[in-house]
Amino acid sequence: MIENKINKLGQIWIETVLYTLIGLSLIGLTLTFVMPRINASKDIATIEQTMESLNVFQKKIDALIEGGSGNVRNIDMYLGRGELFIIPERDEIKIILYDFEAPYTEENEEVPIGKAIILTEKSQKKYKENIYITYGGVADIFYDGSEEQKKFTPVSIPYKFSVENLGDTDGNGIVEINIRQI
């Protein structure tokens, strides 16, 4: 009788361990198939949030241009991933996002989305998304009064920028815009 109880206890423990292993295996298999979809959704959300931030930046600059010379606007821009570039020589504001599993748009084709343009490039095994707005022919962009390119990296708090309309100083119909970090 004691032997039967010991055998039953051993059998219960073996069953418990087996059921636990089966359950963990099923969870692992589920995560194997679900995690890539979750990551793809997060990547798409990141790109769309970045585009929205760049569109807010662009709308403030457009309002600044319409407001006339001497007009100043402040812009808060959160950059949680990627890099922000202000490129005065091309009159461009650009954000580059790295390490995406899947392309957001057709590879190596510029796709306009609103006033922003997105360009997907393959970099080794992953994809890089370039999102930018060009003001060529409308405005000359400067960073802190300079033609030097400026790069901003991800931070936990938003960047604060002051954007000023300097007017048409050359008389060529192109407004000069000065961007500086405050």
Salt bridges, closest charged atoms under 4 A:
ASP43 OD1 - ARG81 NH1 3.44
ASP62 OD2 - LYS115 NZ 2.91
ASP76 OD1 - LYS160 NZ 3.41
GLU83 OE2 - LYS151 NZ 3.08
GLU92 OE2 - ARG90 NH2 2.98
GLU101 OE2 - LYS126 NZ 2.74
GLU121 OE1 - LYS128 NZ 3.23
